[in-house]
Amino acid sequence: MRDVSHKVSTLREAVAKAVLRVSPGTIEQIRTNTLPKGNPLSVAKVAAIQAAKNTSSIIPYCHPIPVEFVGVEFHLDEDSIEIETTVKAVYKTGVEMEALTAASVAALTIYDMAKMVDELMQIESVTLISKKGGKSDFVHAPLEAASGRKLKAAVLVMSDTAAKKKSEDSSGKLIVDFLTEAGFEIVEYSVHPDDESAIVPAVRRCCDDLQVNLLITTGGTGISPRDNTPEALNRLIERELPGVAEAIRKYGQERNMFAMLSRGVAGVRHKTIIISLPGAMTAVEDGLTAIFPAITHAFAMIEGGGHAHGHGENSHNDKSANSKHSPI
């Protein structure tokens, strides 16, 4: 089973379709509710819901998922039945298999209830129609400024021992590597003592002179006597982004009980997004995972752009008004 413990829970949705080929006589019996075993659509709907909720018990590598919605719709044509299933869950991995399993089991249920009157019946196909949710589905601004150039980033390390060269910085270099791989141009990486007199001018230089798009600091967010980063940043932040700091703490708290002691802050100065992360390597990894790629949407917003509509190209289209669905 794949490890998804590092992932962020998001709203996941998948739509699947199964097509069952049947004789016209079987369609008529379904419409008139005259099949010997009763109405197969109502039974198939219940079976599909049960199948979606129990997919991990059937498919070995599927994770148990807290399924929050299962929708089942039937479309009867002259010689076929289309079954469409929709599954939703707020979780760390997708619900494609749940939707596919639901559609498959619904088709099998109808097959079972109608096979005595239709020996030529066959399940023609089971396909995934759409899926959305998760990091790969985010619609966000490309990592470039209005000029077409790469977005600029700065990384400031707040550590007394690293500033005195008594220890080697690792967290700051991790952030630099992460942002470089994400497509940012790193224009500043420096180490400073955790003192307001050093932090404030360094942050001002990045925001006011270098005009970076993103400034990430690491270190100095705890409650020791020398943890001064939040106080220094709050002097410079013009608009707070409390949701960013909350997301970082929430993600960390689910993995390390000490994350609640972090006093990291986030906000905007001019057109620079400022985010403070703790100094520990694992905390930095958690923080970056928590905010990316969602934070990239902020760069378009800060330039006056609106919110993106939809969640990717695979979002499921509304059904046409003239679709013929069963009343189930």
Secondary structure, DSSP 4 states (H G I P E B T S, - for coil): ----TTSPPEEEEEEEEEEEE--HHHHHHHHTT--TT--HHHHHHHHHHHHHHTHHHHSTTPPP----EEEEEEEE-SSEEEEEEEEEEEESS--HHHHHHHHHHHHHHHHHHHTTT-TT-EEEEEEEEEEE-SGGG-----SB-TTSSBPEEEEEEE-HHHHTTSS---HHHHHHHHHHHHT-EEEEEEEE-S-HHHHHHHHHIIIIIS--SEEEEES--SSSTT--HHHHHHHH-SEE-HHHHHHHHHHHHTT-GGGGG----EEEETTEEEEEE-SSHHHHHHHHHHHTTGGGHHHHHHTT--PPPSS-TTPPPPPPTT------
